Amino acid sequence: MTASSPAVVVFGSLHYDIIVKGPARPRKGETVTGSAWNPACGGKGGNQAVSAAKAGVRSAMIGAVGDDDFGHTLLDNLAANAVELDQVRVIDGAASGMSVAIFDAEGDYGAVIVSGSNLQLGQSDVAQAEHLFRAGNILVLQNEVPDAANVLAASAMKQVGGRVVLNAAPARDLSPELARLIDVLVVNAVEAEALAGGGEVETLKDAIATAEVLAQSFPVAVVTAGGEGVAFAEQGGAKGTIPAIKVKLVSTHGAGDEFIGVLAAQMLQGESVTTALSMANQAAALLVSSQR
């Protein structure tokens, strides 16, 4: 791949993760005894960029880290996974983003993120990465950086005819300015409930109904329903569901990001929405059953 090859361009978050394993996630005021902990490189943006690169396409990251140990480790991880990192800004005096994720015995988790340097993404980062915003590329966004920064990046990509995928995670209100720039919206059950303003998404039937509601506002809406599978609806067009692949769960950590990275990579290579979603579904199932 060369600098002129089509690329998945990820604009977003980089976090240094501290992962803690315990019998259960603590309730309010409770202390539980964990069994192990380990560090990992993450942030939805970083994870998705690595996933796209592993799927065999050119992957470029636009982000920001602090000039600290966490930041240097995050940069090393991107480089080790063949992600282009020339547009990751190192900010003197800023703390890199980080998170603490607590896993229970079943492999599910809850997390707290501290955004740090990710909150400083903005106009200068978009301007300096001008060469990455071009027709044929796919821009991937998440909700771990300011909405205004996402608007700037999405506007730059749409102006040149590129496509924009938003993984609207974690859940928050989307500005009208950002919403109208999105080609593909991807949300999990919790995020879908928040954006669609409807009932709970617990089954594939719920997911497809919610995807149809969201497709009234977005060209393509994708709703992932965890162990149930994934549903999608195109505005005024096709819709469908893909059942989950039954596997032995090791950990759900990073499954959504793996899904997004592979989805974007498949779209970049010209696959249909249905094929791209099927491939992404398979990749996420492999990750949660192996945590390779």
Secondary structure, DSSP 4 states (H G I P E B T S, - for coil): --TTS-EEEEES--EEEEEEE-SSPPPTT-----SEEEEEEE-HHHHHHHHHHHTTSEEEEEEEEESSHHHHHHHHHHHHTT-EEEEEEEETTPPPEEEEEEE-TTS-EEEEEE-GGGGG-SHHHHHHTGGG--TT-EEEEESSS-HHHHHHHHHHHHHTT-EEEEE--S--PPPHHHHTT-SEEEEEHHHHHHHHT-S---SHHHHHHHHHHHTTTSSEEEEE-GGGEEEEEETTS-EEEEEPPP---S--TTHHHHHHHHHHHHHHTT--HHHHHHHHHHHHHHHHHH--
